[in-house]
Amino acid sequence: MSQRKLSVTHKASSAKVERSYQSFVKQSVSELSGRPSPRALGIDGHFCSRKKSYATTLVDLYETCRLLAQQYFLNAINSAWTLKWK
């Protein structure tokens, strides 16, 4: 949506809309700063609700795969330990 439309729909000056946008961006950046960026980023896009909207999913593949591998090996170790003591 353009600044012009926002200023008309919200009955605010374009300067006010710009200040609000800059404030929002600054707050968003400060909330995200300090967070590590993913080593491997997975991106998937798909249509939703009969192609009326579109969704994009972002996943940290490194962390997801590490957690899946950790869980797999824990299950394998537990299974081996259980078989050993039966």
Secondary structure by P-SEA (a helix, b strand, c coil): ccaaaaaaaacccaaaaaaaaaaaaaaaaaaacccccccbbbbbbbccccccbbbbbbbaaaaaaaaaaaaaaaaaaaaaaaaaac
